[in-house]
Amino acid sequence: MTAELVRGQNHPLSQSRLEIRISAGTPVAAAAALGDENGRIHGTEWVAHPGAPVQPGLEVSRQAAADHRLAVDLDAMTDAVHRVSVLLALPAANAGAGPARFGSVAAPFVAVTGLDGTEVASYTITGLNLESAVVALELYRRQGAWKVRAVGQGYAGGLAELFADQGLSEAAQLAAGIDEAVAKGLVRSVQAPPPRTPEGDRSRQAAAPAVGPDQGAAPQGAPGPVPPAYGGQPAGGQGQGGPQPPYGGATDPHAPSGGPVDYSHPRRQTSAPPPPPPAAPPRHPGQPARPVAGDATGWSMEERLYNQVWGMFEDLARTAAAYRSAVDFAESRMDKELEQALSDPRSRIGGQGDAAREAARARYTQLVDQARASLDRDLDQLAAESEVVEPALPPAFARWDNPCWHAYRVPMEIPMALRLGDLRLPEAESIRIPMLLRLPLERGLWIDSGRTESLDGSFTDSHDMRRLAMDTAVAHAARLLAVYPAGEFTVHVVDPAGSGAQALAPLTQTGVLAGPPAQGAAGVTEVLARLTQRVDLVQMALRGGAPDALPPGFDTSQQLLIVNDFPHGFDDRAVNQLRYLVDEGPSVGVHLMMVADREESAGYGPLLDPLWRSLLRLTAVPDDHLADPWVGHAWTYEPPSVPPGSEVLRQVLTQVAEARRAWNR
């Protein structure tokens, strides 16, 4: 029976190999500190954290996530270790977005379980307010036995104050190192899925609608309400709902400072509930229900499909996590049984020892086969769902080979999101989950053009990587242009050396760019100065309460700047302007897409690090570098690609250019 602890209460532990399961509802960084009998940490090597996730007897997650599983082996602890403290910290306090105190999020839940998943003790950390780091619980040694105690001690000063309180002299340096490791993980973080419905309800509830500028709320970083012209969307264009990105920062100017944001749609507060999702076809006896596209709830088919896609993402994450946990348990059980069988000298030789070893391996195989059968059953259901969902996706959510692009028409409203590529896990190579990013953009993109080793072990040289990176950037830009109404999205290109001319041909030849790609240092300076001035003008107008007092002919559309071959052609001033656009631009509709080699850009050092952390890093070849903030899986990201020989991208861009010319008349 699980012991539900309150602060200060303890409970004995009968097992030495344990899991610490954490559920926080929002991405948190998890760490574990080893202490002596007085609780003192003797050095940074006594702390397992995302930058150094493995220590003797400890293993923690490598990135921030809403759910964590920490592995603990108490028998592997040295005699000097008497305490194991489980630590939680909000990464956003130093990453620049999201909640900065535990008082503004749901109470974290921590459970100590056996390797079979059986809970030994649990603790809900309540009473937190301004704290951004907390000692959740501790495992401690007393008279040769181990116990767990609920602690719940919070620190408003974050990890630095926490480590200093536990006697670590390098507290500030270690806290900074953890912040850096977490920030790098956030760069590779996939958007969190919408909240699930109550357990057992397969359909997904419609998430709260995103607040558009026409609904009276200010985007992240804006000082006040933004007029419709600067949001890049007409009234009602963003009213379909859906979750905000996990590290968003929208605030409600009409709510008290620090209060919750009201995401309810003003025109739906008294309306009837949304129509039910389409009914699934009748199933045959003994067979699972046949999937149907749009089975999640929502106000429109677009919202239903959006929530259904994220439900598939969450289902795949859950079933993969359950399979991995079952295999880990089977391995640990077999190791324990083999150790017991070999501990008796009489059973090391002869038929008795061989029989014990064979029995342990047979039980391992049985457990793994059972877990694989459950996984295969879930994957079959997900594969069937993917087969019906993929053809039903609208252009903004669909792959470039989807037939819906052949019937493309320039939209009248902005969609909820657009597809950046596909995600998959090694347990399900054939299932691709669309990676959907909410609109309007809240962070820019970094397309990595550095030399990399592909997943099949082959290398791609630097020239091919630069070409592939630019092709990927053009595909992303074309999709953004295609999903926005005519005149609502403008693309600028900086190509200092002209190396991206071939890849940029679909954009330049169809006439969808704001002007020819800027080349040379002078071109870089001119484009950056113009966009920086645009950000300044809009911010001053908003702060002065005069959003209409802008120069005649001012372009009010969303702006995207594509920067190729960075850092060539850039000096320190230009890099600072890029950082300014990354920090201040999204709040007034200016976004950045960098195409660059991270290693070549490292020469700027600390000057470039904040810019790097602020952008979502994507690759031009399949790479397993993206992590979800939910369970922390390393997902393989596959970039979007236009089918070889297809003219669909040029056809779509030609329609966009024609619609823009008609709109400008």
Residue pairs with C-beta under 8 A, 6 or more apart in sequence:
2 111
2 119
2 120
2 121
2 122
3 11
3 120
3 121
3 122
4 121
4 122
4 123
5 11
5 121
5 122
5 123
5 137
5 148
5 149
5 150
6 123
6 150
7 123
7 127
7 150
7 151
7 152
8 149
8 150
8 151
9 149
9 150
10 147
10 148
10 149
10 150
11 120
11 121
11 147
11 148
11 149
12 145
12 146
12 147
13 74
13 112
13 120
13 139
13 145
13 146
13 147
13 148
14 120
15 114
15 115
15 120
16 73
16 74
16 75
16 146
17 71
17 72
17 73
17 74
17 75
17 114
17 115
17 332
17 336
18 71
18 72
18 73
18 74
18 112
18 113
18 114
18 115
18 120
18 139
19 69
19 70
19 71
19 72
19 112
19 113
19 114
19 115
19 117
20 32
20 68
20 69
20 70
20 72
20 86
20 110
20 111
20 112
20 113
20 137
21 67
21 68
21 69
21 70
21 110
21 111
21 112
21 113
22 28
22 30
22 67
22 68
22 69
22 70
22 86
22 88
22 108
22 109
22 110
22 111
22 136
23 66
23 67
23 108
23 109
24 66
24 67
24 88
24 105
24 106
24 108
24 109
25 66
25 105
25 106
25 108
26 66
26 90
26 98
26 99
26 105
26 106
26 246
27 64
27 65
27 66
27 91
27 92
27 98
27 186
27 189
27 192
27 246
27 247
27 629
28 64
28 65
28 66
28 68
28 88
28 89
28 90
28 91
28 108
29 49
29 50
29 63
29 64
29 88
29 89
29 90
29 91
29 178
29 182
30 50
30 60
30 61
30 65
30 68
30 70
30 86
30 87
30 88
31 47
31 48
31 49
31 50
31 60
31 86
31 87
31 88
31 89
31 159
31 178
32 47
32 48
32 49
32 55
32 58
32 60
32 70
32 72
32 84
32 85
32 86
32 87
33 41
33 46
33 47
33 48
33 84
33 85
33 87
33 163
33 166
34 41
34 46
34 47
34 55
34 58
34 77
34 81
34 83
34 84
35 41
35 46
35 81
35 82
35 83
35 84
35 85
35 166
36 42
36 80
36 81
36 82
36 83
37 82
37 83
37 141
38 167
39 83
39 85
39 166
39 167
40 166
40 167
41 47
41 163
41 166
41 167
41 168
42 80
43 168
43 170
44 52
44 168
44 170
44 173
44 174
44 177
45 52
45 55
46 55
47 55
47 163
47 168
47 174
48 54
48 55
48 58
48 59
48 60
49 60
49 174
49 177
49 178
49 181
50 60
50 61
50 62
50 63
50 64
50 178
50 181
50 182
50 185
51 177
51 178
51 180
51 181
53 59
53 60
53 61
53 62
56 76
56 77
56 78
57 72
57 73
57 74
57 75
57 76
57 77
57 81
57 84
58 70
58 71
58 72
58 73
58 84
59 70
59 71
60 68
60 70
61 68
61 69
61 70
61 632
62 181
62 185
62 627
62 632
63 182
63 185
63 186
63 188
63 189
63 627
63 629
63 632
64 91
64 182
64 185
64 186
64 189
64 629
65 627
65 628
65 629
65 630
65 631
65 632
66 192
66 629
66 630
66 631
67 630
67 631
67 632
68 632
69 325
70 86
72 84
72 139
74 84
74 139
74 146
77 84
81 141
82 140
82 141
83 138
83 139
83 140
83 141
84 138
84 139
84 140
85 135
85 137
85 138
85 151
85 166
86 110
86 135
86 136
86 137
86 138
86 139
87 133
87 134
87 135
87 136
87 159
87 162
88 108
88 125
88 133
88 134
88 136
89 132
89 133
89 134
89 158
89 159
89 162
89 178
90 98
90 99
90 100
90 101
90 102
90 105
90 132
90 133
91 98
91 179
91 182
91 183
91 186
92 98
92 99
92 100
92 247
93 100
93 101
93 132
93 158
94 158
94 179
94 183
95 179
95 182
95 183
95 186
95 247
95 613
96 613
96 614
97 220
97 247
97 248
97 249
98 246
98 247
98 248
98 249
99 105
100 132
101 128
101 129
101 130
101 131
101 132
101 156
102 108
102 125
102 128
102 129
102 131
102 132
102 134
102 154
103 128
103 129
103 130
103 131
104 258
107 124
107 125
107 126
107 128
108 124
108 125
108 134
108 136
109 122
109 123
109 124
109 125
110 122
110 123
110 124
110 125
110 136
110 137
111 119
111 120
111 121
111 122
111 123
112 119
112 120
112 121
112 122
112 137
112 139
112 148
113 119
113 120
114 120
115 328
115 329
115 332
115 333
116 329
117 325
117 329
120 148
121 148
121 150
123 136
123 137
123 150
123 152
125 134
125 136
125 152
126 152
127 152
128 134
128 152
128 154
129 154
130 154
130 156
131 154
131 155
131 156
132 155
132 156
132 157
132 158
133 154
133 155
133 157
133 158
133 159
133 161
133 162
134 152
134 153
134 154
134 155
134 162
135 151
135 152
135 153
135 154
135 162
136 151
136 152
137 148
137 149
137 150
137 151
137 152
138 148
138 149
138 151
139 146
139 147
139 148
140 146
140 147
140 148
140 149
155 161
155 162
155 165
158 175
159 171
159 174
159 175
159 178
159 179
160 171
160 172
160 175
160 176
161 171
162 171
162 175
163 170
163 171
163 174
163 175
164 171
164 172
168 174
183 613
184 613
185 627
186 247
186 613
187 446
187 612
187 613
187 615
187 616
187 617
188 617
188 625
188 626
188 627
189 246
189 247
189 616
189 626
189 627
189 628
189 629
190 423
190 435
190 626
190 627
190 628
190 629
190 635
191 243
191 245
191 246
191 435
191 436
191 437
191 438
192 243
192 245
192 246
192 628
192 629
192 630
193 243
193 310
193 311
193 313
193 314
193 628
193 630
194 204
194 205
194 207
194 242
194 243
194 307
194 310
194 311
195 205
195 207
195 243
196 204
196 311
196 314
197 203
197 204
197 205
202 289
202 295
203 277
203 295
203 296
203 297
204 296
204 297
204 307
204 308
204 310
204 311
205 296
205 297
205 307
206 241
206 242
206 274
206 296
206 297
206 298
206 299
206 303
206 304
206 307
207 241
207 242
207 243
207 307
208 241
208 242
208 243
208 244
208 263
208 264
209 238
209 239
209 240
209 241
209 242
209 263
209 264
209 265
209 268
210 238
210 241
210 242
210 244
210 263
210 416
210 438
211 217
211 238
211 250
211 252
211 261
211 263
212 231
212 233
212 237
212 238
212 239
213 219
213 225
213 226
213 227
213 228
213 230
213 231
213 233
214 228
214 231
214 233
214 234
214 235
214 236
214 237
215 238
215 239
215 265
215 266
216 225
216 253
216 254
216 266
217 225
217 250
217 251
217 252
217 253
217 261
218 224
218 225
218 226
218 250
218 251
218 253
218 587
219 226
219 231
219 250
219 440
219 442
219 586
219 587
219 588
220 248
220 249
220 250
220 251
220 442
220 586
220 587
221 249
221 583
221 584
221 586
221 587
222 539
222 542
222 587
222 588
223 539
223 542
223 543
224 253
224 542
224 543
224 545
225 253
225 542
226 542
226 547
226 588
227 547
227 548
228 234
228 235
229 547
229 556
230 538
230 542
230 547
230 556
230 588
230 589
231 238
231 440
231 589
232 414
232 440
232 484
232 488
232 489
232 556
232 557
232 558
232 589
233 413
233 414
233 440
233 485
233 488
234 412
234 413
234 485
236 267
236 413
237 413
237 414
237 485
238 414
238 416
238 439
238 440
239 265
239 267
239 268
239 299
240 298
240 299
240 300
240 302
240 303
240 306
240 416
241 265
241 298
241 299
241 303
241 416
242 303
242 306
242 307
242 416
242 417
242 438
243 310
243 438
244 250
244 263
244 438
245 438
245 442
245 443
246 629
248 442
250 261
251 261
252 259
252 261
252 262
255 261
255 262
268 299
274 297
274 298
274 299
276 297
277 292
277 294
277 295
277 296
277 297
277 298
277 304
278 292
278 293
278 294
278 295
279 292
280 289
280 290
280 291
280 292
280 295
281 290
281 292
283 289
283 290
288 381
290 384
291 381
291 384
291 385
291 388
291 389
292 388
293 305
293 308
293 388
293 389
293 391
293 392
294 301
294 304
294 305
294 308
294 392
295 304
295 308
296 303
296 304
296 305
296 306
296 307
296 308
296 311
297 304
297 307
298 304
298 306
298 307
302 394
302 397
302 415
302 416
303 416
305 389
305 392
305 393
305 394
305 397
306 397
306 416
306 417
306 436
308 385
308 389
309 389
309 393
309 397
309 433
309 434
309 436
310 436
312 382
312 385
312 386
312 389
312 433
313 423
313 433
313 628
314 630
315 378
315 382
316 379
316 382
316 425
316 428
316 431
316 433
317 425
317 628
317 630
317 631
317 633
318 631
319 374
319 375
319 378
319 379
319 382
319 427
320 375
320 425
320 427
320 428
320 633
321 631
321 633
322 371
322 374
322 375
323 371
323 372
323 374
323 375
323 427
324 427
326 367
326 368
326 370
326 371
326 374
327 368
327 371
329 367
330 363
330 364
330 367
330 368
330 371
331 364
333 360
333 363
333 364
333 367
334 360
334 361
334 363
334 364
337 356
337 359
337 360
337 363
338 356
338 357
338 360
341 347
341 353
341 356
341 357
341 360
342 348
342 353
346 352
347 353
347 356
375 427
379 427
379 428
379 431
382 428
382 431
383 428
383 430
383 431
386 431
386 432
386 433
390 398
390 399
390 402
390 434
391 402
391 403
393 402
393 404
393 419
393 434
394 404
394 415
395 402
395 404
395 405
395 408
395 482
395 483
396 415
396 416
396 417
396 418
396 419
396 479
396 482
396 483
397 415
397 417
397 418
397 419
397 434
397 436
398 404
398 405
398 419
399 419
399 422
399 434
399 640
400 475
400 640
400 641
400 642
400 643
400 646
400 648
400 649
401 643
401 646
401 648
405 648
405 651
405 652
406 648
408 482
408 651
408 652
408 655
409 655
410 482
410 485
410 486
410 655
410 656
410 659
411 483
411 484
411 485
412 485
413 485
414 439
414 440
414 483
414 484
414 485
414 488
415 439
415 483
416 438
416 439
417 436
417 437
417 438
417 439
418 436
418 437
418 439
418 479
418 480
418 483
419 434
419 435
419 436
419 437
419 479
419 640
420 435
420 436
420 437
420 445
420 476
420 618
420 640
421 435
421 618
421 637
421 638
421 639
421 640
422 432
422 433
422 434
422 435
422 637
422 638
423 432
423 433
423 434
423 435
423 626
423 635
423 636
423 637
423 638
424 431
424 432
424 433
424 635
424 636
424 638
425 431
425 633
425 635
425 636
426 624
426 636
432 638
435 626
435 637
437 616
439 483
440 558
440 586
440 589
441 558
441 586
441 591
442 586
443 586
443 614
443 615
443 616
444 582
444 585
444 586
444 591
444 592
444 593
444 594
444 614
444 615
444 616
445 473
445 476
445 592
445 593
445 594
445 615
445 616
445 618
446 593
446 594
446 596
446 598
446 612
446 615
446 616
446 617
446 618
447 469
447 470
447 472
447 473
447 476
447 593
447 594
447 595
447 596
447 618
447 619
447 620
448 469
448 596
448 597
448 598
448 617
448 618
448 619
448 620
449 462
449 465
449 466
449 468
449 469
449 470
449 565
449 595
449 596
449 597
449 620
450 462
450 465
450 597
450 598
450 599
450 600
451 459
451 460
451 461
451 462
451 465
451 597
452 459
452 460
452 465
452 619
452 621
452 623
453 459
454 460
454 621
454 622
454 623
455 622
455 623
455 624
455 636
460 468
460 621
462 597
465 597
465 620
465 621
466 499
466 500
466 565
466 595
466 597
467 502
467 503
468 620
468 621
469 595
469 620
470 500
470 503
470 504
470 564
470 595
471 503
471 620
471 641
472 618
472 620
472 639
472 640
472 641
473 503
473 562
473 564
473 593
473 595
474 503
474 504
474 506
474 507
474 649
475 639
475 640
475 641
475 642
475 649
476 593
476 640
477 491
477 507
477 560
477 562
477 593
478 506
478 507
478 649
478 652
478 653
479 640
480 489
480 491
480 560
481 489
481 491
481 512
481 653
481 656
482 652
482 653
482 656
484 557
484 558
486 656
486 659
486 660
486 662
486 663
487 557
487 660
487 663
487 664
488 557
488 558
489 557
489 558
489 560
490 514
490 555
490 557
490 558
490 559
490 560
491 507
491 512
491 513
491 514
491 560
491 562
492 513
492 514
492 515
492 518
492 527
492 531
492 559
492 560
492 561
492 562
493 500
493 504
493 507
493 513
493 517
493 518
493 561
493 562
493 564
494 517
494 518
494 523
494 524
494 527
494 528
494 561
494 562
494 563
494 564
494 569
495 501
495 504
495 517
495 518
495 519
495 564
495 565
496 518
496 519
496 520
496 521
496 523
496 524
496 564
496 565
496 568
496 569
496 570
497 519
497 565
497 568
497 569
498 517
498 519
499 564
499 565
500 517
500 564
500 565
500 595
501 508
501 517
504 517
504 564
506 649
506 650
506 653
507 513
507 653
508 516
508 517
509 650
510 650
510 653
510 654
510 656
510 657
511 657
512 653
512 656
512 657
512 660
517 523
517 564
518 524
518 526
518 527
520 569
521 569
521 571
523 569
524 569
524 570
524 574
525 574
527 561
528 574
528 577
528 578
528 581
529 577
531 559
531 561
531 581
531 585
531 590
532 577
532 580
532 581
534 555
534 559
534 588
534 590
535 580
535 581
535 584
535 585
535 588
535 590
537 550
537 551
537 554
538 550
538 588
538 589
539 584
539 587
539 588
541 547
541 548
541 549
541 550
542 588
556 589
557 589
558 589
558 590
558 591
559 585
559 589
559 590
559 591
560 591
560 592
560 593
561 581
561 590
561 591
561 592
561 593
562 593
562 595
563 578
563 592
563 593
563 594
563 595
563 596
564 595
565 595
565 596
566 594
566 595
566 596
566 601
567 575
567 596
567 600
567 601
567 603
567 604
570 578
572 604
572 607
575 604
575 607
575 608
575 611
576 607
578 592
578 594
578 611
579 607
579 610
579 611
581 590
581 592
582 592
582 610
582 611
582 614
582 615
583 610
583 614
584 590
585 591
585 592
592 615
594 611
594 615
598 612
601 608
601 612
602 608
617 625
618 637
618 639
619 625
619 637
619 639
620 639
621 639
622 636
622 637
622 638
622 639
623 636
623 637
624 634
624 635
624 636
624 637
625 634
625 637
626 634
626 635
626 636
626 637
627 633
627 634
627 635
628 635
642 648
642 649
